[in-house]
Amino acid sequence: MSAPTTTVLVFSHRPEVREAIITAIGRRPAPDLGRVTYVEAGTVADVISEVDAGRPDLLVLDGEAQPTGGMGVSRQLKNEIDDCPPVVVAVRRKDDRWLATWSQADAVLVHPLDPLAAAETVAEVLRTRGKPVPA
């Protein structure tokens, strides 16, 4: 019997950004964690529906998504959902990292995404704030 997977929701209005995030993080971000299954969301309504259903263990939100950016979505979810999954926000500029504090995100990724840094960041969030799945 295989180990259960961790579900990561990736939000961006642009499919190529979702693909870049998924590719950077990979199917197994760390040897001590189980495999990751991705759910893609192209709208804020999709994100809220998935979170309300309790499916994702972690959210990776595009800070540049249109019309509502991932930072605003993060802040909304953190303020409105009692047991909100951990959130990682992907931003375009290192200078935008300070906005993650406002958004209440648990971590930040900076484009262009470094696969090692992306996987390490997601693994750390899953270990410390999420529901890590044993290998």
C-alpha positions as CSV (number, residue, x, y, z in Angstrom):
1,M,0.0,0.0,0.0
2,S,1.5,3.3,-1.0
3,A,1.7,6.3,1.3
4,P,-0.9,9.0,1.0
5,T,0.0,12.1,-1.0
6,T,0.0,15.8,0.0
7,T,-2.3,18.0,-2.0
8,V,-0.9,21.3,-3.1
9,L,-3.2,23.8,-4.8
10,V,-1.5,26.1,-7.3
11,F,-3.3,29.3,-8.2
12,S,-2.6,31.6,-11.1
13,H,-4.8,33.0,-13.9
14,R,-2.0,32.0,-16.3
15,P,-1.5,28.3,-17.0
16,E,2.2,28.7,-17.8
17,V,2.8,30.2,-14.3
18,R,1.0,27.3,-12.7
19,E,3.1,24.9,-14.8
20,A,6.3,26.7,-13.8
21,I,5.5,26.5,-10.1
22,I,4.6,22.8,-10.3
23,T,7.7,22.0,-12.3
24,A,9.9,23.9,-9.8
25,I,8.5,22.2,-6.7
26,G,8.4,18.8,-8.3
27,R,6.4,15.7,-7.3
28,R,8.5,15.0,-4.2
29,P,10.0,18.2,-2.7
30,A,12.0,16.3,-0.1
31,P,13.1,12.7,0.5
32,D,11.3,12.7,4.0
33,L,8.0,13.8,2.5
34,G,5.5,11.7,0.4
35,R,4.6,12.5,-3.1
36,V,2.7,15.7,-4.0
37,T,-0.5,15.8,-6.0
38,Y,-1.4,19.2,-7.6
39,V,-4.7,20.8,-8.0
40,E,-4.7,23.8,-10.4
41,A,-6.9,26.8,-9.8
42,G,-7.4,29.5,-12.4
43,T,-9.8,31.7,-10.4
44,V,-10.2,32.9,-6.8
45,A,-13.6,31.1,-6.8
46,D,-11.7,27.8,-7.6
47,V,-9.3,28.5,-4.7
48,I,-12.1,29.2,-2.2
49,S,-14.1,26.2,-3.3
50,E,-11.1,23.8,-2.8
51,V,-10.2,25.3,0.6
52,D,-13.8,25.2,1.7
53,A,-13.9,21.5,0.8
54,G,-10.8,20.9,2.9
55,R,-8.8,19.4,0.0
56,P,-5.5,21.2,-0.1
57,D,-2.7,20.7,2.5
58,L,-0.8,23.7,1.1
59,L,-1.6,26.7,-1.2
60,V,0.9,28.2,-3.6
61,L,-0.6,31.5,-4.9
62,D,0.7,33.7,-7.7
63,G,1.2,37.2,-6.3
64,E,0.7,38.6,-9.8
65,A,-2.6,36.8,-10.6
66,Q,-5.3,38.9,-12.2
67,P,-7.7,40.3,-11.4
68,T,-7.0,39.4,-7.8
69,G,-3.4,38.7,-6.8
70,G,-2.3,35.8,-4.5
71,M,-1.3,38.2,-1.7
72,G,-4.9,39.5,-1.4
73,V,-6.3,35.9,-1.6
74,S,-3.8,34.8,1.1
75,R,-4.8,37.6,3.4
76,Q,-8.5,36.9,2.8
77,L,-8.1,33.2,3.5
78,K,-6.0,33.7,6.6
79,N,-8.5,36.1,8.0
80,E,-11.7,34.1,7.1
81,I,-10.8,30.4,7.4
82,D,-10.2,29.1,10.9
83,D,-8.0,26.2,9.9
84,C,-6.5,27.7,6.8
85,P,-3.8,25.6,5.1
86,P,-0.4,27.1,4.9
87,V,0.2,29.6,2.1
88,V,3.3,30.2,-0.1
89,V,3.1,33.3,-2.3
90,A,5.1,33.6,-5.5
91,V,6.2,37.1,-6.3
92,R,8.1,38.6,-9.3
93,R,10.6,40.8,-7.4
94,K,12.6,40.2,-4.3
95,D,11.5,43.7,-3.2
96,D,7.9,42.4,-2.9
97,R,8.8,40.0,-0.1
98,W,7.7,42.5,2.5
99,L,4.2,42.2,1.1
100,A,4.1,38.6,2.2
101,T,4.0,39.9,5.8
102,W,0.9,41.9,4.9
103,S,-0.6,38.9,3.1
104,Q,0.1,36.6,6.2
105,A,1.7,34.1,3.9
106,D,3.8,31.4,5.5
107,A,6.6,31.7,2.9
108,V,7.6,33.4,-0.3
109,L,9.0,32.2,-3.6
110,V,10.6,34.7,-6.1
111,H,10.4,34.4,-9.9
112,P,12.3,33.1,-11.8
113,L,11.8,30.1,-9.6
114,D,14.9,28.2,-8.5
115,P,13.8,24.5,-8.3
116,L,16.0,23.7,-5.3
117,A,14.8,26.8,-3.4
118,A,11.2,26.2,-4.4
119,A,11.2,22.5,-3.3
120,E,13.1,23.4,-0.1
121,T,10.7,26.2,0.8
122,V,7.6,24.0,0.2
123,A,9.1,21.1,2.1
124,E,9.9,23.3,5.1
125,V,6.4,24.8,5.2
126,L,4.9,21.3,5.0
127,R,7.1,20.1,7.8
128,T,6.5,23.0,10.2
129,R,3.0,24.3,9.5
130,G,1.3,21.7,7.3
131,K,0.5,18.1,7.4
132,P,3.6,16.3,6.2
133,V,3.1,12.9,4.8
134,P,5.8,10.4,5.9
135,A,7.8,8.8,3.2
